[in-house]
Amino acid sequence: MDIFRRRILAKLIVILIVAVSVISIVSILYFDRRNREALKRELQDTVSNLGEMGRLAYANPMWQMARTEIAYINRALLTNRDIVAVNIYDESGRFVDSLRKNPDTMEVGDDVTPPAIFIIPKGAEDIRKVYYAVFHRESIVGFFEIFYTERYVNAEILVRRVNLTMAFALIGFFAIVVIFVVVKKMLIAPILTLADVSRHITKHRDYSAKLKKSSNDEIGILYESIADMLREIERNEEELRRTRGYLGNIIESMPSMLVSIDREGTVTQWNRATEVATGIPSEHALGKNLWLATDFFDSFKETVEKVIETNEAVHLYSLRFDREETRYKDVSIYPLVVNGISGVVIRMDDVTELEKKESLLQQAQKMETIGTLASGIAHDFNNILGSIIGNVSLLQYKLRSGAVIPAEELSEMLVTIDKASSRAADVVKQLLTLSSRKEASFSSVDLNVVVKNVLHICENTFDKVVALEAGYADTKAMIRGDQVQIEQILLNLCINASHALTIMREEGGQEGGRITISVNRINPDRPFLSRHPGAVPEPYWLLSVEDNGMGIPEDMLPKIFDPFFTTKGAGRGTGLGLAVVYNIVRQHSGFIDVISSPGVGTIFNCFLPCLEGAGLEAGSGREQGPPRGEGVVLIVDDEASMREVAGSILKELGYKVLLAQDGDEALEVFRERKGEIDMVLLDVIMPKRSGRQVYSEMKKIDPGVKVLFASGYWQDDGEEDLSSLEDAHFIQKPYTLQAIAEAVRKRMAD
């Protein structure tokens, strides 16, 4: 018999002993009390009867005062074992006679002392007395006292108590034995059987154990219920195993990477997609610390720790992973609490192809935007060229005619030409920025600057019936983002607003209206956080574009961010603009809302996270004179005008100049005079050889060659290649005397 069984039986025996003992003690006390009361009542009845008999017997002797007869009656009374003494008094209460038993022998006649009144001795607590009056013909002729003892009654009570105790002890013993046998058979044995089955199930997880019903009583019903429960658990366990296996297959078959860890970073889930991506088998990852097992997830370790701390999910979009090849992944981190164990689940989806498609979509939309702005840009460019051509032709006319041109007039004409040229350069630069195919590069961006840049494009390209207003933040509105993409967002929204004020007006209706761009700082409240899942309770910049145009019907609002959905009608739009806006805002961890009423207007609100503590760049002071220098500069450019202008500027600044019209000539000059040449000003895009190819050949000839690249289209594919070159420096065309002077001076000093 094992320890468990012994403990159960021992507890049962103890319980039975305690129960029977309590019952026996209560019973003994009850019956003992009953015996005591009965014996004392019997004694009192005996004394009472003797007293009444004495009253009749003493009547004549006491009337006649016959002492012999009185003594005889006294002796008769003391024949009773319980009577110890009698006192006789006359009618006036004077003592007449007394008779008592010897206190040691309790016998009459052994006491030789003269008759005297009997008084209860000290310490004789078991002696009681009864007082009676004696009548003769209705007159009192005397009194007598009977003294009786409870000694014999108490002894009888003690004897009966001992007998009662022994009887109940014997009965209790047999009761314990009988009850133990019965309970063991009817209750303990079935319970022990259940305990054995339970331990077997706990140890082996085997719910197929059979329980045979042994009776039709409550135990039998319990057996039957437990057997049904075991069958149900077995069915549920089997279903759970199938479900777990099914879910496990799903998790293993998912293209998404799924990793779960506890609060200490210990890996508890590692699916097949994660094995493929990291190259680590699940058996080498499970139970290990994630951050020690691999550095694959290090880029968002702090985010994981934050999710564990705050118990709030976080979504990261288009994270770049540079391994054997560059991949992009969306990462979702969810808090996890199971069976009291907390941690996180990390889900990673490869969105590289989607990222490429979105990039193509954005580029297509950029081209659409440029096409939309083309007529306005052409109009603006014609105005710029008109200013330049007009002043140049006037100067040529005066020079041919031999007229003297006053210095003040000449200066004004040159200032006009300079401003127009700068304006043309800005327009080209903005167009190149807008059409850039560069990969998104996140840095500190001031939304006030973005608004100014886009407003300048809009002012030069939108129909003049559209009024433009801008409201700037009082301080620098810094965010972390890609400035080109943010400008694309704002320009797309402004173009849509201008269309709502012009081409989308009803035919014959009055065109025109107002577009208002504003930048404001907001602190999100509870309604904002509930409307935008994923928002954090930290400040946002609100970039708004509002127009009083046609508005958007309510039933179309849910669709406006869908690709290729447009309200402009056939031939007026591709429906890519707002889809691109939505994707860019999402990539910047922002949100976009639309408020619109047909016939009233539309407001687009873009919420972008504030960049707290961003450094504010100090503005440059007054422009200094162009820095001069010395040394030999080789200028390589296939455009003769650019070679000549650059050569003239550098000569004016104190440099010696060598010229080459293409890459082959440049390499020939460089080989011949490499010891003299201090720096090369190299055009990027040229026939025969590109600037990159020329640079590579020059590095072979002189590894220490200093090159300053120049191009009018610095964001082309060639420039992207240049970014990988060591020690690459760049200046954009067209450049001013000040710009080229500073760039050459800086490159020469490196």
Secondary structure, DSSP 8 states (H G I E B T S, - for coil): --HHHHHHHHHHHHHHHHHHHHHHHHHHHHHHHHHHHHHHHHHHHHHHHHHHHHHHHHHHHHHHT-HHHHHHHHHHHTTSTTEEEEEEEETT--EEEEEEB-TTT--BT---S--------TT-TTEEEEEEEEEETTEEEEEEEEEEE-HHHHHHHHHHHHHHHHHHHHHHHHHHHHHHHHHIIIIIHHHHHHHHHHHHHHHH--TT-------SSHHHHHHHHHHHHHHHHHHHHHHHHHHHHHHHHHHHH-SSEEEEEETT-BEEEE-HHHHHHH---HHHHTTSBHHHH-STTGGGHHHHHHHHHH---EEEEEEEEESSSEEEEEEEEEEEEETTEEEEEEEEEE-HHHHHHHHHHHHHHHHHHHHHHHHHHHHHHHHHHHHHHHHHHHHHHHHHTT----HHHHHHHHHHHHHHHHHHHHHHHHHHHHT-------EEEEHHHHHHHHHHHHHHHS-TTEEEEEE--SS--EEEE-HHHHHHHHHHHHHHHHHHHTTTS-TTS---EEEEEEEEEE---HHHHHHSTT--SS-EEEEEEEE-SS---GGGGGGTTSTT--SS-TTS--S-HHHHHHHHHHHTT-EEEEEEETTTEEEEEEEEE--TT--------S--------SEEEEE-S-HHHHHHHHHHHHHTT-EEEEESSHHHHHHHHHHHTTT--EEEEESS-SSS-HHHHHHHHHHH-TT--EEEEES-TTSHHHHHHTTSTT-EEEESS--HHHHHHHHHHHHH-
